[in-house]
Amino acid sequence: MAESMAGLKRTHRCTEVTAAQIGENVTIMGWVQKSRNKGGIIFVDLRDRSGILQLIFEESDCGAESFAKAERLRSEFVVAVEGRVEARSGAVNENLATGAIEVRAKSLRILAESETPPFPIEEKSKTKEELRLEYRFLDLRRPDIQRNLITRSRVATLTRAFLAEEGFLEIETPTLIKSTPEGARDYLVPSRVHPGSFYALPQSPQLFKQLLMVSGYDRYFQLARCYRDEDLRADRQPEFTQIDMELSFVDVDDVLDVNERLLQKLFKEICGYDLQLPIQRMTWREAMDRFGSDKPDLRFGMELKNVSEVVKDCEFVVFKGALENGGSVRGINAEGQGHMPRKKIDALVEYAKGFGAKGLAYTAINEDGTYKSSFAKFMKEEEMAALIAAMDGKPGDLLLFAADKDKVVFDVLGNLRLELARQLELLKKDEFKFLWVTEFPLLEYSEEDNRFVAMHHPFTMPMEEDLQYLDSDPGRVRAKAYDIVLNGVEMGGGSVRIHQADIQSRMFEVLGFTPERAQEQFGFLLKAFKYGVPPHAGLAYGLDRMIMLMVGADSIRDVIAFPKVKDASCLMTEAPAPVDKKQLEELGIQLEEEEQ
């Protein structure tokens, strides 16, 4: 039978009890981690969110009734215990914060009993994730998950305090908004009051934060809930949280400065890491050329080398064909991996094919300077020597080459570089390599839509010196956009916004918007822009990704209280789920029966 805690008041959490309290009486409450009956003496490990404390029950101290109850204790029972703090009678447990003390129980109340949980509540659980997410309320009791969520709360508190000091105002923006179908898919919400019309859930507070700048609020921030109906990956969820901000009367350097100081504070307080400022900057072009990625991982080398010039006259048809089609030939040097077995190299070739490669050319340099190569027979000896020299190839190195259109080559070698780093265990989770990637292309060409689309969004300011190319050569225009990258993960991004009506109109034209369509989708913003717009810029972090990197988790699911799985469903609540026919009728929605 569950008992009441009437008349009892908790005095400490488990790890708040220290050696300083030896001899004092305390009242503690929590969950039974485990119970060991040694015949006449019962040891119980009690757990709460702060950690674990050892309790001792002997009948002579706690009386027959409490001792009988202690004999019934099982894992996950919720208890309240009054007792005296003592120095630990056995060996000190160095692994516990409370390892030098124990509490000798004087009374016990069982506040709630528990069935046997479907898996042990322990750190680094080996239980399948599907089962843990079905019972997420139990999974959340695990100390490592609790530490992650406590860290998340601390980051939110520190961020709010820092930004408030910097003159930012925390302002909430709506979550029922108008759908603007540029970018990822919106989640739609039908309106009962306006039959046939829909709200969208925001993918970001972008337009509202820009309107707040028009309204004169100068500096805004928000821990904003955002929604995207897109396919999931390890670091994606259909709903997520952004640390979102916008600033008036600023340019790129101002935004980067305040954010560098925010990151410095957060990583010092949370990770004990001294971030040296300023953070390194690299243009998008340089990042692609050197790392094949616009979010390069700088924890290791293995940079791409463009060898197109070196091989331009060779007869190897793969290299030749790529160059004739306007592509390039690039390679990476996996230093010291020349001994890699053929089977592993073949596996790398298959991996590369997953990113669009037709194959991979390779050369393994033996310790004596000779080499095994998949393409040497198509090359002259001096051409091979020049190629190896261009790649800084040394005895014992493995050289890997991709030849295709630039986009494919970057994709293949950028991912291959990361895969090799994983295999060679070069990715240390406690090493933090920050980078600003700047000067992104303003637009990218979409083969699917047969037109240019905005790389970030239609409100990003082009670099002033590139405005001249907006109509004649849109692909050449760089944006005043910037991403903050940490260890190969894009942690956040933003841009300076367009605040001049004429540039905004030209931008819409380049993106294929008629004036009517621009008015239909963004009329309220365009109207606001007629009434005095300050220059403004902003940035947003993915809070979930930031915490994942800080705590060294493998997935953002480990830092979100109630995450969704791959198909955007919740295994615990079984959402999404069908709804009553009556609810649909009220909304004027009729579902088509699927044909069997």
Residue pairs with C-beta under 8 A, 6 or more apart in sequence:
1 110
2 110
2 111
2 112
2 113
3 109
3 110
3 111
4 109
4 111
5 29
5 80
5 109
5 111
8 27
8 29
8 80
8 82
8 109
9 27
10 27
10 28
10 29
10 80
11 26
11 27
11 28
12 21
12 26
12 27
12 28
13 28
13 30
13 48
13 49
13 50
14 28
14 30
14 46
14 47
14 48
14 50
14 51
14 52
14 53
14 98
15 50
15 51
15 52
15 53
15 97
15 98
16 50
17 26
17 28
17 53
17 85
17 98
17 101
17 103
18 98
18 101
19 87
19 100
19 101
21 85
21 101
22 85
22 86
22 87
22 101
23 84
23 85
23 86
24 84
24 85
25 82
25 83
25 84
25 85
25 106
26 82
26 83
26 84
26 85
26 103
27 80
27 81
27 82
28 46
28 48
28 53
28 80
28 81
28 83
28 103
29 48
29 78
29 79
29 80
29 81
29 111
30 46
30 47
30 48
30 53
30 78
30 79
31 46
31 47
31 48
31 76
31 77
31 78
31 79
31 121
31 141
32 44
32 45
32 46
32 47
32 73
32 74
32 75
32 76
32 77
32 78
32 79
33 45
33 46
33 47
33 52
33 75
33 121
34 44
34 45
34 75
35 42
35 43
35 44
35 45
35 70
35 73
35 74
35 75
36 42
36 43
36 44
37 71
40 58
40 59
41 56
41 57
41 58
42 56
42 57
42 58
42 67
42 70
42 71
42 73
43 54
43 55
43 56
44 54
44 55
44 56
44 57
44 70
44 73
44 79
45 52
45 53
45 54
45 55
46 52
46 53
46 54
46 55
46 79
46 81
47 121
47 141
47 143
49 146
49 150
51 96
51 97
51 98
51 143
52 96
52 98
53 98
53 101
53 102
53 103
54 88
54 93
54 96
54 98
54 101
54 102
54 103
55 81
55 83
55 102
55 103
55 104
55 105
56 89
56 102
56 103
56 104
56 105
57 66
57 67
57 70
57 105
57 108
58 67
58 104
59 67
61 83
61 104
61 105
61 106
62 70
62 83
62 105
62 106
62 107
62 108
63 107
66 105
66 106
66 107
66 108
69 108
69 109
69 110
70 105
70 108
72 110
73 79
73 110
74 113
74 114
74 116
75 114
75 116
75 117
75 120
75 121
76 114
76 117
76 121
76 138
76 141
77 110
77 112
77 113
77 114
78 110
78 111
78 112
78 114
79 108
79 109
79 110
79 111
80 108
80 109
80 111
81 103
81 105
81 107
81 108
81 109
82 105
82 106
82 107
83 103
83 104
83 105
83 106
83 107
84 103
84 104
84 106
85 101
85 102
85 103
86 101
86 102
86 103
86 104
87 100
87 101
88 99
88 100
88 101
88 102
89 102
92 99
92 100
93 99
117 135
117 138
118 131
118 135
118 138
119 125
119 127
119 131
119 132
119 135
119 138
120 127
121 138
121 141
121 142
122 142
123 142
123 143
123 144
124 144
125 132
125 139
125 142
129 557
130 565
130 571
132 138
132 139
133 139
133 557
133 563
133 565
133 570
133 571
133 572
134 571
134 572
135 572
136 561
136 562
136 571
136 572
137 572
139 145
140 146
140 149
140 561
144 558
145 558
147 551
148 547
148 551
148 553
148 558
148 559
149 559
149 561
151 270
151 547
151 550
151 551
151 559
152 543
152 547
152 559
154 269
154 270
155 266
155 270
155 543
155 546
155 547
155 550
156 223
156 543
158 265
158 266
158 269
158 270
159 221
159 223
159 243
159 262
159 266
160 170
160 223
162 261
162 262
162 265
162 266
163 170
163 219
163 221
163 245
163 262
164 170
166 219
166 258
167 218
167 219
168 219
168 220
168 221
168 245
169 217
169 218
169 219
169 220
169 221
170 220
170 221
170 222
171 212
171 217
171 220
171 221
171 222
172 222
173 202
173 205
173 208
173 209
173 212
173 222
173 224
174 202
174 208
175 201
175 202
175 225
176 189
176 199
176 201
177 199
177 200
177 201
177 202
177 208
178 199
178 200
178 521
179 186
179 188
179 198
179 199
179 200
180 186
180 200
180 207
180 521
180 522
182 453
182 454
182 457
182 458
182 521
183 203
183 457
184 203
184 228
184 229
184 230
185 228
185 229
185 230
186 200
186 201
186 203
186 227
186 229
187 200
187 201
187 227
187 228
187 229
187 238
188 198
188 199
188 200
188 201
189 198
189 199
189 200
189 201
190 197
190 198
190 587
190 588
190 589
191 197
191 198
191 199
191 587
192 586
192 587
195 587
195 588
196 588
201 227
202 208
202 224
202 226
202 227
203 226
203 227
203 228
204 224
204 226
204 242
204 244
204 540
205 222
205 224
205 226
205 242
205 244
206 457
206 459
207 459
207 522
207 524
207 525
209 220
209 222
209 244
209 245
209 246
209 538
210 246
210 459
210 497
210 525
210 536
210 538
211 524
211 525
211 528
212 220
212 246
213 220
213 246
213 247
213 248
213 497
213 533
213 534
213 536
214 528
214 529
214 531
214 532
214 533
214 534
216 248
216 534
217 248
218 247
218 248
218 249
219 245
219 246
219 247
219 248
220 245
220 246
221 243
221 244
221 245
221 246
222 242
222 244
222 245
223 241
223 242
223 243
223 244
223 543
224 241
224 242
224 244
224 540
225 239
225 240
225 241
226 239
226 240
226 241
226 242
227 238
227 239
228 236
228 238
228 240
229 238
229 568
230 236
230 238
232 238
232 564
232 565
232 566
232 567
232 568
234 554
234 555
234 556
235 489
235 542
235 544
235 545
235 548
235 555
235 556
236 556
237 544
237 556
237 557
237 560
237 563
237 564
238 564
238 568
239 564
240 542
240 543
240 544
240 556
240 560
241 542
241 543
241 544
242 540
242 541
242 542
242 543
243 492
243 540
243 541
243 543
243 546
244 538
244 540
245 538
245 539
245 540
246 536
246 537
246 538
247 254
247 255
247 258
247 536
247 537
247 538
248 534
248 535
248 536
249 534
249 535
249 536
250 496
250 535
250 536
250 537
251 480
251 496
251 535
251 537
252 438
252 480
252 482
252 496
252 537
254 537
255 482
255 494
255 496
255 537
255 538
255 539
256 278
256 279
256 281
256 436
256 482
259 484
259 492
259 539
260 275
260 277
260 278
260 279
261 277
263 275
263 279
263 434
263 484
264 275
264 277
266 546
266 550
267 273
267 275
267 432
267 550
268 274
268 275
270 550
271 432
271 550
273 432
275 432
275 434
279 434
279 435
279 436
279 484
280 298
280 434
280 435
280 436
281 435
281 436
281 437
281 438
282 290
282 296
282 435
282 436
282 437
282 438
283 437
283 438
283 439
284 294
284 437
284 438
284 439
284 440
284 441
284 478
285 439
287 293
287 294
287 295
287 296
287 435
287 437
288 294
288 406
288 410
289 304
289 306
290 296
290 303
290 304
291 297
291 303
291 304
291 414
291 417
292 304
292 330
292 409
292 410
292 411
292 412
292 413
292 414
292 415
292 417
293 410
293 414
293 488
294 437
294 440
294 483
294 490
295 437
295 483
295 485
295 488
295 489
295 490
296 414
296 435
296 437
296 485
296 488
297 418
297 421
297 427
297 433
297 487
297 488
298 433
298 435
298 487
299 421
299 426
299 427
299 428
299 431
299 433
299 487
299 488
300 421
300 426
300 427
301 335
302 332
302 333
302 334
302 335
302 417
302 420
302 421
303 332
304 330
304 331
304 332
304 410
304 413
304 414
304 417
305 330
305 331
305 332
305 333
305 390
305 391
305 392
306 328
306 329
306 330
307 329
307 330
307 331
307 387
307 390
307 391
307 401
308 323
308 328
308 329
308 330
310 383
310 386
310 387
310 390
311 319
311 323
311 329
311 379
311 383
311 387
312 323
313 383
314 320
314 378
314 379
314 380
314 383
315 378
315 379
316 361
316 375
316 378
316 379
317 378
318 358
318 359
318 361
318 375
318 403
319 329
319 361
319 375
319 401
319 403
321 403
322 328
322 329
322 403
322 404
322 405
322 409
323 329
323 403
325 405
326 405
327 403
327 404
327 405
327 406
327 408
327 409
328 403
328 406
328 409
329 401
329 402
329 403
329 409
330 401
330 402
330 403
330 409
330 413
331 391
331 399
331 400
331 401
331 402
331 413
332 399
332 400
332 413
332 416
332 417
332 420
333 391
333 392
333 393
333 397
333 398
333 399
334 340
334 397
334 398
334 399
334 400
334 420
334 424
335 394
335 396
335 397
336 396
336 397
337 364
337 396
337 397
337 398
337 420
337 424
338 364
338 365
338 366
338 367
338 395
338 396
338 397
338 398
339 364
339 396
340 364
340 398
345 362
345 364
345 398
348 360
348 400
348 416
348 419
348 420
349 357
349 359
349 360
351 415
351 416
351 419
352 359
352 360
352 402
352 412
352 415
352 416
353 359
355 408
355 411
355 412
355 415
355 416
356 404
356 408
356 411
356 412
357 402
357 404
357 408
357 412
358 404
360 374
360 400
360 401
360 402
360 412
360 416
361 373
361 374
361 375
361 400
361 401
361 402
361 403
362 373
362 374
362 398
362 399
362 400
362 401
363 371
363 372
363 373
363 374
363 375
363 376
363 384
363 387
363 388
363 393
363 398
363 399
363 401
364 371
364 372
364 373
364 397
364 398
364 399
365 371
365 388
365 393
365 394
365 395
365 396
365 397
365 398
365 399
366 372
366 395
366 396
367 395
367 396
368 395
369 395
371 384
371 388
373 384
376 384
379 387
387 399
388 399
391 397
391 399
393 399
400 413
400 416
402 408
402 409
402 412
402 413
402 416
403 409
404 412
418 488
421 427
427 487
429 552
430 552
431 487
432 486
432 487
432 549
433 486
433 487
434 484
434 485
434 486
435 484
435 485
435 486
436 482
436 483
436 484
436 485
437 482
437 483
437 485
438 481
438 482
439 463
439 478
439 479
439 481
440 455
440 456
440 478
440 479
440 481
440 482
440 483
441 455
441 475
441 477
441 478
441 479
442 454
442 455
442 460
442 462
442 466
442 474
442 477
442 478
442 479
442 481
443 452
443 453
443 454
443 455
443 474
443 475
443 477
443 510
443 511
444 452
444 453
444 455
444 475
445 451
445 452
445 453
445 475
446 452
446 453
451 511
451 512
452 474
452 475
452 510
452 511
452 512
453 511
454 460
454 507
454 511
455 479
455 481
456 479
456 481
456 493
456 495
458 504
458 507
458 508
458 511
458 513
458 522
459 495
459 497
459 498
459 504
459 507
460 479
460 480
460 481
460 495
460 496
460 497
460 498
461 479
461 480
461 495
461 496
461 497
461 498
461 499
461 503
461 537
462 470
462 477
462 478
462 479
462 480
462 503
462 507
463 477
463 478
463 479
463 480
466 476
466 477
466 478
467 477
467 503
469 476
469 477
470 477
470 506
470 507
470 510
471 506
471 509
471 510
474 510
479 495
480 495
480 496
480 537
481 493
481 494
481 495
481 496
482 493
482 494
482 495
482 539
483 490
483 492
483 493
484 490
484 491
484 492
484 493
484 539
484 541
485 491
486 549
487 549
489 545
489 548
489 549
490 542
490 545
491 541
491 542
491 545
491 546
491 549
492 539
492 540
492 541
492 542
492 546
493 539
493 540
494 537
494 538
494 539
494 540
495 537
495 538
496 535
496 536
496 537
497 536
497 537
497 538
498 504
498 507
499 529
499 533
499 534
499 535
499 536
500 533
501 526
501 529
501 530
504 526
504 529
505 515
505 518
508 515
508 518
513 521
518 526
519 526
544 556
544 559
544 560
545 556
547 553
547 556
547 559
548 555
548 556
548 558
548 559
551 558
551 559
553 559
556 563
557 563
557 565
562 570
562 572
564 570
565 571
568 576
569 575
569 576
584 590
584 591
